[in-house]
Amino acid sequence: MRLFLLILGWSSVVGSFGDGGLGLYAFWLTWQNDWPWLMLSVDEFLKQFVAIIYWVKQVAYYVLPESIVTWLFGLPALIYFPVRIGMSIVIGWWALTKAAQLAQQ
């Protein structure tokens, strides 16, 4: 169980940096173009500007219900990425804290 929590924790923390980079890129694109892409969806952002990782949408369809995937990828990127970063940090912190508690037992 401790190994699982360590993997979950560190992947969440490391993933937050990737999400932060994507969020900053979405913000930069929006700012550089005088804010017309303020409501640019996650789907359009990944498809148009980060196509190399667009495969994550197919993975999402395998692990989540279709309605949730449609909803998540329809969210504005400038809202989605900051929320995802916050959630990843909380989940990572929780998992690493629990792993540390298990190590002390």
C-alpha positions in Angstrom: 0.0 0.0 0.0 2.8 2.4 0.8 4.4 1.9 -2.6 1.1 2.7 -4.3 0.7 5.9 -2.2 4.3 6.9 -3.0 3.7 6.4 -6.8 0.3 8.2 -6.6 1.8 11.1 -4.6 4.9 11.7 -6.7 3.0 11.3 -10.0 0.5 13.9 -8.8 3.2 16.3 -7.8 5.3 15.8 -11.0 2.1 16.0 -13.0 1.3 19.3 -11.5 4.4 20.8 -13.1 3.2 19.5 -16.5 -0.2 20.9 -16.0 1.4 24.2 -14.8 3.3 24.3 -18.1 0.3 23.7 -20.1 -1.7 26.2 -18.2 1.0 28.9 -18.6 1.1 28.1 -22.3 -2.7 28.5 -22.7 -2.5 31.8 -20.7 0.4 33.0 -22.9 -1.5 32.2 -26.1 -4.6 34.0 -24.9 -2.6 37.0 -23.7 -0.5 37.2 -26.9 -3.7 37.3 -29.0 -5.5 40.0 -27.1 -7.7 37.5 -25.1 -10.0 36.1 -27.9 -9.2 32.6 -26.6 -10.3 33.3 -23.1 -12.8 30.5 -23.3 -10.6 28.2 -25.4 -11.6 24.6 -24.4 -9.2 22.0 -23.2 -10.1 20.0 -26.3 -9.3 22.8 -28.8 -6.2 23.8 -26.9 -4.8 20.3 -27.0 -5.9 19.7 -30.6 -4.5 22.9 -32.0 -1.5 23.7 -29.9 -0.3 20.6 -28.1 -1.3 17.9 -30.6 1.5 15.6 -29.4 -0.4 14.8 -26.2 -3.9 14.8 -27.7 -3.9 11.0 -27.2 -4.9 11.6 -23.6 -8.4 12.2 -24.7 -8.6 8.6 -26.0 -7.2 7.3 -22.7 -9.9 9.4 -20.9 -12.6 7.6 -22.9 -11.3 4.3 -21.8 -11.2 5.1 -18.1 -14.2 7.6 -17.7 -17.8 7.7 -18.8 -18.2 9.5 -22.2 -20.3 12.3 -20.6 -17.6 13.2 -18.1 -14.9 13.2 -20.8 -17.0 15.5 -23.0 -17.6 17.8 -20.1 -13.9 17.9 -19.0 -12.6 18.5 -22.4 -15.2 21.2 -23.0 -14.1 23.2 -20.0 -12.1 26.4 -20.7 -8.4 25.6 -20.4 -7.7 28.7 -18.3 -10.1 27.3 -15.7 -9.3 23.6 -16.0 -5.5 23.7 -15.6 -5.4 25.8 -12.4 -8.1 23.6 -10.8 -6.3 20.5 -11.9 -3.0 21.7 -10.4 -4.7 22.4 -7.1 -6.3 19.0 -7.0 -3.1 17.3 -7.9 -1.2 19.1 -5.2 -3.8 18.1 -2.6 -4.0 14.5 -3.7 -0.2 14.3 -3.9 0.3 15.8 -0.5 -2.4 13.5 1.0 -0.8 10.4 -0.6 2.7 11.3 0.5 1.5 12.1 4.0 -0.2 8.7 4.3 2.9 6.9 2.9 5.0 8.6 5.6 2.6 7.5 8.3 2.7 4.0 7.0 6.5 4.1 7.1 6.4 5.0 10.8 4.2 2.1 11.7 
